[in-house]
Amino acid sequence: MLPQWIRRTRHGQAMPAPFTAPRTSFNGTVTGHRCVAYTRVGLDDIKTVKNAFGTTVNDVVLAMCSGALRRYLDDRGELPATSLVAMVPVSVRDRSDRAGVNRVSGMFTTLASNVADPVERLRTIAAQTAVAKEHHRTISASMLQDWAQFAPANTVGLAMRLVSRLRLAEHTPVIHNLVISNVPGPPVPIYFAGARIDGFYPFGPVFHGAGLNVTVVSNAGSVDIGIIAARELAPALWSLADDFPPALTELVGAARAHSGS
């Protein structure tokens, strides 16, 4: 797989390689402490941007996340000169021959966080995700499951304890900066015991070296965003949550200007 990855990289046909992400304050050793924040934006606004620039909903979600992260890091004087790299979970249910309910792999993609213009940032993300999806399809959907057979749970647990004890995540190259997951939710209101469920704010896992997770789920015309982080690495998480609506508003304004409305 590595020779193929190198070959595709030389031709500009590869997703970002692991261990090439810039280091940020949330890329370190995690503890058992967590902090959470959440926010909500409009699905129609995301579709407005998607339709104006001919991208996908997922591209717009990634661009919104990138804009929010860019604001958050820039306000703290931490914005890297090179782009953040996100790991995006991807379903491989239709490609995997392995048993099990959860058949998910991970795709690496740039967030173009080093690009100041929001439209150029969106277009860069859209182009990169198209390349990343094509590259991802060339990798066996069962490969990671095959590798897992050679890593029993006690071995993995021992390795993780070693990583934590030696704080290796702070001394080795960053695999990826964070996980961003976009999950389609119910298009209509749903109820529990007669009460309408107003919002879904999902939270995903964090890892040593990637102590921030953003999970996005659509919900009856809204988009709910759950953010979770290792508390020591991102204690001001509500500041990041507050940056999401302005990041989307910036894209919507550009979309309306582009469409002449």
N, C-alpha and C positions, 0 to 999 in steps of 0.2 A: 504493500500500500504506500509506503514512504516514497519509493522511487516515482510512483505515479503522481503523488502529491507534488513532488518537486518539479516534475515535468509539466504538470498543469499550471503550477505557479509561474514558471518561466514564460508561459504563453498567456498569462492573465486569466486563466480559467479555473482558479482554485479559490475556495473559501480561505479566510485567514488561518494561518497555521497556529496550532497551540503553542504557548510560550512566547508569543509575539505581542501580547497586549501590554500597554503601558501600566505602570504601577500607580494606584491611587490609594487614598486613605482607607477605602473599604476592601482592599486586597491584602489581607493579613490573616493571622490566626484567630479563629472564632472560639468563643467560650459557650457556655450554656445559657448566657444571657441574651435576650432578644428585645428589640423595640419594633413597634409596628406603626404604620400610618396608612391612611387611605384617602381616596378622592374619587370624583366622578366627573366625566365629560359626556357630551352628547354624541350618540352614534351618527346622527345626521351630519354633524360637523365633520366627522371623520370621512363620511361618504362624499361630502362636498369636496374635500381635498382630493380624495381618490379619483373622483370623476373629472375634476379639473386638470389633473396631471397624468391621467391614464395609468395609475399605479394600482396596487392592491390595498385592501384594508390593513393587512399586516404590515405593509411598507409604511403606511401612515402612522400606525401604532408605534413602530420602531422609531420613526422620525420624531414623533411626539416625545417618546422616552429619551431620545438623544437630546432634544432641545431642553428638556427638564434637567437632565444630568449635566448638560453644558452650563446651564444657569447655576445649578447647585455648586458645581466645582469651581466655576469662575468666581462666584461670590466669595469663595474661600481661598482664592489664589492658588487652586490646585489643578486647573484645567491642563491636561497633558497636551504637548505639541502634536502628538500622534493620536489617531482615533482610538476610542474605546472599542473593545471587542465583546460582543454578547454571545452567549450560548443560548440558542433557541430550541426548545424541545420540538421534535417533529415525529408525528405518528408514522410507523412503518408497518402497520397492521396488514396492509395489502401486499407487502413485500417479504415479510418475515415468515419462515416456516417453523418457527419455534412456538411451543405451547405457552399459554399464559394469557392473562387478560390485558396487562399493560405492555404494549409493544411500542416503545418510544425510544428514539435515538436523539442525538443532539447535533445541531448544525451551528457552525461558527459563522458570524457575519459582522462586518464593520458597522458602527453606528455613525460614522462620518462626523464625530463630535468635534473634530478640528476644523470643520467647515462652518463659517459664520453665517452665510446666507441660507435661510431655511429651505428655499426651493432647491437650491443646488444640493443641500444636505439630503433632502428627500430623494432627488434623482440619483444621487450617489448610492444611497441605501437600496433603492429599487434595482439599480444595475447590479450591485453586489449580491443582493439576495437571489437574483435570477441565476447568477454564476454559482452561488453557494448551493442552491437547490439542484442544479445540474450536476455539480461535483458530488453532492450528497447521494444522488441517485446512483452514482458509479460505485459507491462503497456498499459492500454486502450488508443488508439489513440485519443479518444474523451474526455478524462478526463480533460485536460487543458481547452478545450472549455467549458466543463460543469462548471468548476470553474469560468470561465470568466463571466458566466451568473450572478454570485453573486457579481461581482465587477464592477459596473457601472463606466462609464468614469469619472464622477466627483469625485467618491471615490478614484479611482486610481490616478487622478491628485492631489488630496489633500494629499494622502500618499506620492507621489513623492516630492511634495513641502516640506513636513515635513522632509523627508529623506535628502533633499538638505539643508534646513535651519539648521538642527541640525547636519549635517555632519555625519550621522549615519554610512555611508559606511566605515568610518575610525575607527569606534569603535566596529563594529560587525564582526563576522567571515566572511571570504571571501567565497562567494557562488562558484564562478569560476573565474579564472584569466583573461580570454579573450574569445572571440568568434572567431572560425576559420570556415570559410565556403568554401567548394570546389564545384564549379559549372561547370558542363560540358558545354562547349561553342561550337561554330560552328567548324567542322573539316576542312572546306574549307574557302578560303578567301570570305569575303562579302564586298559589295560596298554600298555607299550612294551617290546618285546624280552623279554616274559615278566615284567617287573617292573611292579607296580601303581603308577600315578601317584597320589601321595598328595595333591598340592595344585596348584592353578593360581593363580598370583599375577600378574595382568596389569598392565601399565603403559601408560598412554595419554599423549598429547602435552600439553605445557605451552606457553603462549604469552606474549608480552609483554603484561603487564597481568593475566595469569591464570596465575601460576606454580605452581599446584597442581592435580593431577589425582587423582581417586579412581575406580578401576575395580573393579567388583564382579562376580564370576562364581560361579554355583552349581556345586557339584561333588559329586555322589553323596551328598546329604544335608547337606553343609556349604556355607558361603558364604565364599569366599576373597576377601580385599580387598587390592588392590595400591595403594599410595600412592606417587606420585612428585612431586618438587618441584624447583624451581630452588634449589640449595644455599644461595645467599646470602639467599634470601627465607624459607626454612623449614628451618633447620639442625637443629632438634630434632624431626625427623619421627617418630621412634619414640614420642615423647610423644603425638602425635596418634593413632598406631596403637593405643596402650594405652587410648585413650579410647573406642574403638568398642565393645568388649564391655560396659563399664558402661552405655553409652548404650542398648544393646539390652536389657540386664538391667532397666533402669528401665522400659522399655516393656512387657516381659514381666510384671513385677510389677503394673503398672497393668492389664494385660489380664486377669490372673488375678483381681485384685480386682474388676474390672468383671463378670467371668463368675461370680464367687462361688465360685471354686475355689482 
